[in-house]
Amino acid sequence: MKAAYVEAYGPPEVVKIRDVPMPAPAEGGIVVKSHATTVNSGDARVRALRDPGGMKLLMRLALGFNRPKQAVIGFDVAGEVAAVGAGVTDLKVGDRVLASNRFKFGCHAEYVQIDADGLAVKIPDNLSYVDAISLPFGGATSLVFFKEGGLKSGEKLLINGASGAVGVMAIQIAKLMGAEVTGVCSAANAGLVRELGADHVIDYAKTDFAVGSERYDVIMDTHGNAPYARVKHLLRPGGRFLMVIGNLWQMISGGFQSAVISPRDDKAAVSFENYAYLLNLASKGEIKPVIDQVLPFSDIVEAHRRVDSGHKVGSVVVTFDQG
Ligand SMILES: NC(=O)c1ccc[n+]([C@@H]2O[C@H](COP(=O)([O-])OP(=O)(O)OC[C@H]3O[C@@H](n4cnc5c(N)ncnc54)[C@H](OP(=O)(O)O)[C@@H]3O)[C@@H](O)[C@H]2O)c1
């Protein structure tokens, strides 16, 4: 079977497709035959060892010094169960699932071993693998930040970076929660951001929202150029700042600010409940998958290039169904 290996930290070209032996399911785990996976901004960060500032050493310690210890990255897979390990009773061969090994990665491969402590959720019949795989990276991130940040109906929320994988899901989920949403993105994506439900759109090339007079209950920064120190004056009393991305100093100082909600451990976001909830919303048409491009697995290097542009719209999907 084929798998994409990150052979060293570096540009997209460090990713090489190799033939490797088929995995077997571990006790309590499964093997998924992949139909679709994504290259997301987290994968590109790992591949490039691109830290948000001050965290290179921590990243090397966590991921591997000169290259990722887990050379096959990739966070999620959508596909069919190809084999089940001893003790698995809730899934059978042929089931369509959305699955993740969390930060054990391993999903950029034709067959993916999901361990007992990973997760696999059945995909509703009316959702394609491509649609299903586009949901969790941004969707689960939004769910956990909105929960931790206590987003409430009627509150005013600003999303900086509203057209990326996190932004497009954040808009839709926040609207379902009854928030009034302002999306910040480029003019090219303003129409989409409105279509997804944003009540107001700000073109970052024309207007710097941080110097405006509008006030918000919650500000979510998914781009990193609107840190708490720069936008805290825009928060209403009791307002919260959702730091989806921040450098080491911002993370440390955010820990001392009750208004700042920082990145959480992966199990809070990447949970069975969150994945099942997102699939159910999409199946009922209450959230829409937003897909930038669908590329064949043989073009995974190109997928990394697109993610590195910093301007993808929603998710970049890689599929095994196009040969
Ligand atoms: N903490 C966590 O748990 C967690 C989880 C998931 C992701 N993340 C992080 O969140 C970040 C966003 O991820 P993503 O996948 O959504 O990224 P993405 O898909 O690459 O989206 C980037 C977004 O930034 C926008 N943007 C570009 N320049 C901008 C500017 N000057 N001002 C405002 N917005 C600008 C882009 O809009 P245009 O294309 O319209 O320019 C696009 O909407 C990444 O850094 C990722 O590592 C953190």
The ligand as an SDF file (V2000), in Angstrom:
LIG
                    3D

 48 52  0  0  0  0  0  0  0  0999 V2000
   -5.4130   25.5730   18.6140 N   0  0  0  0  0  0  0  0  0  0  0  0
   -5.9500   24.5780   17.9640 C   0  0  0  0  0  0  0  0  0  0  0  0
   -6.4440   23.6390   18.5320 O   0  0  0  0  0  0  0  0  0  0  0  0
   -5.9880   24.6730   16.4630 C   0  0  0  0  0  0  0  0  0  0  0  0
   -6.7800   23.7940   15.7320 C   0  0  0  0  0  0  0  0  0  0  0  0
   -6.8520   23.9390   14.3530 C   0  0  0  0  0  0  0  0  0  0  0  0
   -6.0950   24.9300   13.7120 C   0  0  0  0  0  0  0  0  0  0  0  0
   -5.2950   25.7260   14.4450 N   0  0  0  0  0  0  0  0  0  0  0  0
   -4.5070   26.8120   13.7890 C   0  0  0  0  0  0  0  0  0  0  0  0
   -5.4440   27.7340   13.2850 O   0  0  0  0  0  0  0  0  0  0  0  0
   -4.9060   28.4090   12.1730 C   0  0  0  0  0  0  0  0  0  0  0  0
   -5.9450   28.4690   11.0640 C   0  0  0  0  0  0  0  0  0  0  0  0
   -6.1340   27.1950   10.5360 O   0  0  0  0  0  0  0  0  0  0  0  0
   -6.9450   27.0050    9.1780 P   0  0  0  0  0  0  0  0  0  0  0  0
   -6.8160   25.5730    8.8170 O   0  0  0  0  0  0  0  0  0  0  0  0
   -8.2770   27.5930    9.2870 O   0  0  0  0  0  0  0  0  0  0  0  0
   -6.0400   27.8880    8.1800 O   0  0  0  0  0  0  0  0  0  0  0  0
   -6.3130   28.2040    6.6640 P   0  0  0  0  0  0  0  0  0  0  0  0
   -7.3600   27.2890    6.1460 O   0  0  0  0  0  0  0  0  0  0  0  0
   -5.0010   28.2770    5.9920 O   0  0  0  0  0  0  0  0  0  0  0  0
   -6.9800   29.6620    6.6880 O   0  0  0  0  0  0  0  0  0  0  0  0
   -6.2530   30.8150    6.7390 C   0  0  0  0  0  0  0  0  0  0  0  0
   -7.2400   31.9590    6.8260 C   0  0  0  0  0  0  0  0  0  0  0  0
   -6.5320   33.1450    7.1720 O   0  0  0  0  0  0  0  0  0  0  0  0
   -7.0580   34.1940    6.3680 C   0  0  0  0  0  0  0  0  0  0  0  0
   -6.1070   35.2920    6.2580 N   0  0  0  0  0  0  0  0  0  0  0  0
   -5.0000   35.3980    5.4690 C   0  0  0  0  0  0  0  0  0  0  0  0
   -4.4170   36.5950    5.6770 N   0  0  0  0  0  0  0  0  0  0  0  0
   -5.1650   37.2540    6.6100 C   0  0  0  0  0  0  0  0  0  0  0  0
   -5.0750   38.5030    7.2480 C   0  0  0  0  0  0  0  0  0  0  0  0
   -4.0720   39.3490    6.9730 N   0  0  0  0  0  0  0  0  0  0  0  0
   -6.0060   38.8430    8.1660 N   0  0  0  0  0  0  0  0  0  0  0  0
   -7.0200   37.9930    8.4680 C   0  0  0  0  0  0  0  0  0  0  0  0
   -7.1680   36.7820    7.8930 N   0  0  0  0  0  0  0  0  0  0  0  0
   -6.2410   36.4180    6.9910 C   0  0  0  0  0  0  0  0  0  0  0  0
   -7.3660   33.5480    5.0450 C   0  0  0  0  0  0  0  0  0  0  0  0
   -8.3110   34.3400    4.3370 O   0  0  0  0  0  0  0  0  0  0  0  0
   -8.1350   34.7050    2.7800 P   0  0  0  0  0  0  0  0  0  0  0  0
   -7.8410   33.4280    2.0610 O   0  0  0  0  0  0  0  0  0  0  0  0
   -9.4700   35.2980    2.4260 O   0  0  0  0  0  0  0  0  0  0  0  0
   -6.9800   35.6580    2.6740 O   0  0  0  0  0  0  0  0  0  0  0  0
   -7.9740   32.2400    5.5300 C   0  0  0  0  0  0  0  0  0  0  0  0
   -9.3200   32.4560    5.8540 O   0  0  0  0  0  0  0  0  0  0  0  0
   -3.6230   27.6650   11.8000 C   0  0  0  0  0  0  0  0  0  0  0  0
   -2.5320   28.4280   12.2480 O   0  0  0  0  0  0  0  0  0  0  0  0
   -3.7150   26.3650   12.5720 C   0  0  0  0  0  0  0  0  0  0  0  0
   -2.4490   25.8750   12.9000 O   0  0  0  0  0  0  0  0  0  0  0  0
   -5.2250   25.6440   15.7990 C   0  0  0  0  0  0  0  0  0  0  0  0
  1  2  1  0
  2  3  2  0
  2  4  1  0
  4  5  1  0
  4 48  2  0
  5  6  2  0
  6  7  1  0
  7  8  2  0
  8  9  1  0
  8 48  1  0
  9 10  1  0
  9 46  1  0
 10 11  1  0
 11 12  1  0
 11 44  1  0
 12 13  1  0
 13 14  1  0
 14 15  2  0
 14 16  1  0
 14 17  1  0
 17 18  1  0
 18 19  2  0
 18 20  1  0
 18 21  1  0
 21 22  1  0
 22 23  1  0
 23 24  1  0
 23 42  1  0
 24 25  1  0
 25 26  1  0
 25 36  1  0
 26 27  1  0
 26 35  1  0
 27 28  2  0
 28 29  1  0
 29 30  1  0
 29 35  2  0
 30 31  1  0
 30 32  2  0
 32 33  1  0
 33 34  2  0
 34 35  1  0
 36 37  1  0
 36 42  1  0
 37 38  1  0
 38 39  2  0
 38 40  1  0
 38 41  1  0
 42 43  1  0
 44 45  1  0
 44 46  1  0
 46 47  1  0
M  CHG  2   8   1  16  -1
M  END
$$$$
